[in-house]
Amino acid sequence: MDDDYDDRPWDSGDRMDNDVSGGEESENPEQVLAECAEKFSTPDYIMEPGIFSQLKRYFQSGGNPLQVIEELSQNYTAVAQMANLIAEWLIIGGVKVTDVQAMVENHLKEMILKTFDPKKADTIFTEEGETPAWLTQLIEHPTWRSLIYRLAEEYPDCLMLNFTIKLISDAGFQGEITSISTAAQQLEVFSRVLKTSISSFLTNPEEWQNTSKECAKMVCHGQHTYVYSQVIIHILARESKGGSSMKRLSQEITKCAQKKNTLSIQSGNDVTPITMALNGASAYPTACQALTAMLSKNTLNPADITVLYRNYNAPDPPPIDLIRTPQFLELLVDSLFKPGVKLNPDYKPKYIHLLAYGASVSEVQPKKGQKRTLNKDELQPTIRAIETVHNICNGNKGSSELIAELSTIYQSLK
C-alpha cells in the first residue's frame, strides 16, 4: 500500500494544478518561499482551492515539509468545520434541515456582499487558467444565482461576474436575468433575455401590461440595447402572425424611453429620430421633418400640422404609420378635447382631418412592384363624428345639457 502511495504523484488529485511553465522555473526560490510562507500563515489556508498548487511551488523551491506542516496546522482554525458542527447540533435539536440550510446560505450571502472584492474575483481566471469546477456547480443553485445577480448590479465591470452571467444564460436561466444590467453588456446574453421577454409578452396576452413594462424597462437600459431591440421588433412586426402585437410592444418601449431616468440619462430622451428611421419616413422628407419637429418638442404647431395635412391629401400620401405614432395621436386628442386648450379655428379642420385619417384609413401593404392601396370609406364619417364631439365638449354647456348630449356622443364613438 505504501508503494502504491509513493508511486502516485502527490498532487495528481488536484484538478486545478497547472504544469510548471518556464516562467515559474525561473522564479527566485527565496521569493517563492516568502510568498508561500505568507499565504500559509493566513487562517484556514489549507482549505483554499489553490493549496496544492502553492505547495507544489513551495517544495520545488526547496521548502521544508515539516515547517509547512507546522505552519498550516497552527493556522487551521476550522471555521467551515465549526459551522458544519453547529448546523448538525441545530438539526439534532429539532430544527428542520431546510431551515438550517437557509440560515447558513443567507449568512454566507450577507458576508459575501459585505466583503466581495471584484479585483480578487477577477484573479480566479488568471490563477487557474480555466473555468473553476465549483463555479459551474454554483450556478445550479437558485440561492447563489440570486447572489450573482445582486453582485453583478453592484459591480458591472467585474469580468468574473460578467462571465458567470454568461454561464447562467448558457445554462438556460436567462429568464431570471431580465432586469440585470450586466446582460446588456453582452450581446449573446442580451439576445437570449430579449427573446424570453418577447415570448412572455406574446404568450401571456392577459398580462400584456406587466410583460410589456418589464420588456420596455430592460430594452431601455441603454442606447445600444434600445436601437438593437427596436430594429428586431420592427422586423418581427412585419410578420402576418403576431405582427400587430409586436408593433404595440414597440410603441410601449418608445413611451418608456421618452420618460425620465431611462437610457441611462437623467432626463427624457428624444428617440424620435430612431422611430422615424424605422417607419420609412425618410422617403417623405417634408412630412418627416414636420412630424419630427413636433414629436421632439412634444408640442403641435400650426405650420407643421399644415405640412402634414398637405402631404396626407396628396395623390401619394406618406404611410399611415407615420401619424399613428401614439405620441402624435395623444397630442391631437389633447388639442381638440383637453379643457382649457384654445385652438385656432382656421387650423381646427386640419387637426380633425389628421386625427380622423389616423383613426379610420386602412392601408394594404403593396407587393413588390405594386402601389399601396388606401381605404378611405370611413374618413368622412369619422371627421363628422370628431367635429360633433369637439363642438359638444367645447360648448361650455352645463352638466344637465351634457347629459342630454350623451346619446349623440355615444353614436359618434360608434
N, C-alpha and C positions, 0 to 999 in steps of 0.2 A: 504493500500500500504506500509506503514511504517512497519507493522507487517511482511509482506512478505519479505521486505528487511532485517529485523532483523533476521528472521528465516534462511536466506540463509547465509552460511559461507562466510566471506568477501573475502576469497582467492580462492573460488571454481572455478572461471573463469580462473585461471592461470593453463594452462596445464603443465607448466614446474615445478610447485611446487612438491616437494617430501615430503613424510611424515617424520616427525622429527624422526631421529634414536636415539638410546640410547646414541650414542656418542654426538649428539647435545644437548640432555637434560642435559648432564653432563658438558657442556661448562660453562666457567666462565662468569656470566652475565655482569660484568663490561667490560671484554674483548670484548664480543659480541657487547655491546653498543658502545664501542670505534671504533670497526671495521666498524659498520654500520654508525656511525656518519661521519667517514672519507669518506665512499662511498657516503653518502647523500650530502656531501659538494662539490662533483665534478659537473661540469656544465652538465645540462640536464640529471642527473642520473635517473630522473623519466621516461625517455624514454628507459632505459635499459631493456632488456628482463628479467633480474633477479630481477627486482624491487620488485615483490610480495614476492618472497622467502626471500629477505632481510628484508622486512617489517615484515614478519612473525617472523623471528628470533628476530628482534628488540622488537616487542611487547611481545613476550614470555619471553624476558629477562627483562621486566619491563620498556620499553621505554615510553617516554611521547608523546602521539599523537599530541598535539599542537606543541611541539618542532620539530617533524619530518615534520609536515605540513609546518611550517615556513621555515625549512631548505631546503626542496625540492622546495618551492616556490621561495625563494631568489636566488637559483642557477639554476632556469629554464630560460635559455636564448633563447629557441625556435629556435635553428639553423635549424632543419628539417622543422619546420613550415614556417620559413622565406624563405627557399629555395623553398618550395611549392608556397608561395605567389609570389615570383619573377617569378617563372615559369608561374603562372597564368597571371601575368602582361604581360609577353612576348607573351603569346598566344592571350591575348586581343589586344596587339599591332600589331598583324598580323603575327607573326612567327608561322610556322607550328608546330603542336603538336609533330610530329616525330622528328623535328629538336631540339625542346626544350628537349625532352626526351633523345636524343643523347647527347646533351650538358651536361645534368645532369649526365648521366651514365658515360660519358668519364671523367668528373671531379672526380667523385667518384672513378673510376678505378685508376686514377693518384694518388689520395690521399691514397688509399689502398696500392698501390705499394710502395709508399714512407714510409708509417708508419707500414706496416704489421710486426707483431711480431709472429713468429712461436710458441714460448713458450706460449704466451697468447692464441693463436688459439687452442693449444692442451688442454687447460683447459676447453674448451667448453664441452667436454665429461665428464670430471671429475666433473664438477659442475652440469650438467644437467642429467647425467647418461643414456642418450639415444640420438638417432639422433634428433637434433632440427628440428622442422617442417619447419622453414624458410630455412634450408639447402636443404631440398628436393625440395622446391619451387624454390630456387635459380638456381639449375642446369637445370631447364626447359627453361631458357633463354640463348640464344647464347652469349650474351654480357658477362654474368657472368661466363659461362663455359670457354670462352677465357681467362678471368681473372684467373681462377683456373689453367689453363694450364701454364700461364706465371709464376704464383707463384710456381707451382709445379716444374718447371725447376730451379727456383732460390733457393727453399728450399726443396730439395728432401727427407730430413729426417723428415719433419713435418708430424706427424701422422694424423692430421686433413685433410691435403691436400691429403695424400695417401688414406684416407678413402673416401674423396669426389671424387677422380678419380675412385674409385671402384663403387661408386654410379652412376657416369656418364656412366660407362661401363654397369652397370646393367640396366640403363635406355635406352640402345640401341644406345648411341652416340659414340661407340668405334671407328667408322670411323674417328672421329675428332682427336683422340689422337695417331695417328701412329708415330708421332715424339716426343712423350713425354717420357722422360727418367723414369719418375715415374712409367709408365706402366710396365717397365721391372722389377720392384721390386716386382710385384705381379703376380704370375703365372696365376691366373684365368683371370686377366685383359689382360695380355700379350697374352694369348692364343686366346682371342677374337679378339684382334688387329691383330694378325698374320693371323687368319682366314680371316678377312676382307681384309687384304693386298693381300693374295694369291688369293682370289676370284676376286679382282680387276685386278690382273695380268692375270688371266685365261679368264676373260670375256671381256677384252679390248686388244685383240692381236695387234691392230694397235698402241696402246700406250705402247707396252711392254718395251721400253727403259726407259720411265719415271716411270712406275709402278714397274719394277724390281729394278730400282735405289732407289726408296722410300722404297721398302721392304728390300733391302740389307742394307740400312742405319739404319733402325730400328733393324734388326736382329743383326747387328754388334755393337750394343750399348755396349754389354758386352760379356765376355767369356761364361757365362751361357746361355744367350739368343742365342748365335751363335750355341752352341752344341745342345741345345734343338730344335731349329728351323731346323737345318740341319738334325737331326735324323727324324723329322716328314716329311720333304720334301723328304728325301731319301726313306721313306716308301711309300709315295704317288707316287714317280717316278716309282714304280713297277707296278702301275695300267696301264691297256691297254689304257684307255681313259685319255688323258692328261698327261701321264707319261713322254713323251719326253719334254713337256713344263716345267714340274717340274724339270727335270734334268737340263734344261737350266737355270732355276731360281737358282738352287743350284750352278751352275757354276758362275753365276753373283755375287752371295753372296760371294763365295770364292774369287773372284777377288777383291771385295770391302774390304774384311777382310785383304787382303795382302797389301793394300795401307796404307799410313801413317794416323795417327790420327784416327784409328778405334780400336774397342775393348777396349776403354778407355786407350790406351797406345800411347805414343807419337812417336813411330816408327813402321815400318812394323811388321807384326805378322806372325809367321810361323804356319799356320793352316794345314800344310801337314800331320801331324800325324792323325788329325781328318778325313781328306779326305781319307787317306789310310785305316783307321779303318772302314769307311763306304762302301768302294768299294770292300771289300773282298780280299784285298791284303795280309792279314795275312796268307792266305793259300799258298802263294808263297813267302816265306821269302827272297830268294835271289833277286827276281825281286823287291819286296817291298823295300828292303834295298837300292838297286841301285837307284830306282826312287825317294825314299825319300831323299837320299843324294843330288841328282841334284835339286829337287824342293825346298828343304830347302835353298840351296845356290843360286838358280835361275841361275844356270850355268851347262852346259853339260860338261862331261869329257869322254874321250875315254874308260876308264876302265869300267865305269858303263854302257855306251852305249853297250859295248861288252857283258856284263852280260845280258842286256835286249834282245839283238839280239839272243843270245843263247837260252834264255827262250822262245822267240816267234818263234823259229824254232824247238822247242822240240815237241814230239808227243802230249803232253798235255800242250799247252801254257796257260799262265795266261789269265784272262778275258780281252777282248778288251778295256773295260772301263778304265783300268789302264793307258794305254798310250793315251787315248782320253781326258785326262785332258788338258784343253785349255792352261794352262801354259807350259806344256811339248811340245805340238804341236807348240806353238809360238817359243819356244827355238829351235826346229828342223828347222822351216822355216827360222828363223834368221841365223842359222848356214849355211844353204845352199844357201840363196839368199840375205842376207844383204851385201851391198857393203863394202869391206874392211875386211871382216871376212875370215881368212885363215883356211882351213880345211885340216887335214892330209889325203892325197889320200888313205892311207891304210884303213882308217876308214870311208871314204865317203860312200861306198856302204851300210854300216850298218846304217848310218844316214838316207839314202834314203829308205832303206828297212823298217825301223820303221815308217817313215812318211807315206809311201805308205800303210803299214799294217793298221795303224790307220785310214787312209782315205778311204780304199776300202774294207777291210774284214768285212763281216757281220756275226753276231753271233746269233744263235737261242737259247733262254734260255731253258734249259732242264726241262723236267717234273721230278717229283720225281722218283728216281731210274734210270734215263737215263743220258747219257753223252751229253755234249754240241756239237752242230754241227756247223762247220765253212764253210762259202762260200768264197773261195779264187780265184774265177774265174777272178776277176778284179785286183788281186795283181800284176801280172807280167806286164800287160799293164800300170798300174799306175807307177810302178817302172821305166819303159822305158820313160814315159812322164816326170817324175820328172828329170830324168837324162838329157833328151833333153833340158828342160828349164834351168836347172842348168848350163849346158855347154854354152848355149847362153848367160845367164846373167853374167857368169864369163869369157867370152872370150875376154874382153877388146875391144869390137867392137865399132865402131863409130855409130852416130845416123842414118846415111844412111844405114849402114849394119843391124842395129837393126830393122829398118822399113821393110827391106826385110824379116826378120825372124818373123814378126808379125803373118803371117798365120800359121807358124809352132807352135808358142806359143799358138795361138788360138785353133788349133787342139789338142794340148796337154792338154789344160784346159778342153776341152770337155770330 
